[in-house]
Amino acid sequence: MIWKTNINKMTGTKYPLIMGAFAGYGKTEFAALFSNAGGLGVITALNYQIGDFKSELQKMKELTDKPFGINLTVLPPGVRALNVKVSKDDYLKYLEIAINEGVKVFFTSAYQATHLGKRIHEAGCYWIHKCALIRHAISAEKAGADAITLIGMEASGFKNPYQHTTLVNITMTKRLLKVPIIAAGGIGDARGFLGALAMGAEGVCLGSAILTTAESPVPKEMKKKWLEMDILSEDYHKKLYHRDLKATRVLSTAIVHQKEIVPLRDFIENIMDEAGEILKSWGFKENQLDILSI
């Protein structure tokens, strides 16, 4: 099945799949594997010191000839990440290094990033902003973002007490925005992928779902623990769907779709192959799904 959406047209990828931006785990080798499997691998810039960043991008280009992106997690003033304090100028330094190395797709998240979006556009690149609230998505579009990644309550990571579910986020935002939307939160199989497209997304972000793959840098014992997690338990539910302005302590519900540790390429191919088979079972007769024409 050939997949054509505004997101993989923008990213130049085979599939409209975006790798989640992981603190600690979103590094070169893992991102290269995701790109080689047909999606857009994403390197989280703050996982590296500025002085090491250029060499990592050069290594990435040795590991893959496919497109990849960079994530810049914009921290509110005074907040540290990975015990490193990052200034406004530091973000621009990361950005300039990536632009000079030929990166075309940039993700920003966590805080206002209009100053970065302006420079990204000046360089002729794409700016995609990730947020948790619909009102923030509207603001990011007004600021000039080319696409929006919208995170539902089902997602792991940092939570906002006013966050909606992925279903509400995507169906409502499809009516409110003109730019393409990438769905994030609890998606980890073919039906979740197709469901996101049906709701109005033109791409899907895979986060928790790929952390238990064979090549994920997560320790094997932790992967096994995650695969055995009971997402129907009261304890899990309270940890994932809390209403505090803080990070959750469990992976998203996407982990329920995996029962064993499999290679990342197999995981992605299984999703996309099954999605094609499901479409055929619904009577879809074409060998191409073209959302550009919808």
Buried (B, 14 or more C-beta within 10 A) or exposed (E): BEBBBBBBBBBEBBBBBBBBBBBEBBBBBBBBBBBBBBBBBBBBBBBBEBEEBBEBBEBBBEBBEBBBBBBBBBBEEEEEBEEEEBEEEBBBBBBEBBBEBEBBBBBBBBEBBBBBBEBBBEBEBBBBBBBBBBEBBBBBBEBBBBBBBBBBBBBBBBBBEEBBBBBBBBBBBBEEBEBBBBBBBBBBBBBBBBBBBEBBBBBBBBBBBBBBBBBBEBEEEEBEEBBEBEBEEEEBBEEBBBEEEEEBEBBBBBBBBBEEBBEBBEBBBBBBEBBBEBBEEEEEEEEEBEBEEE
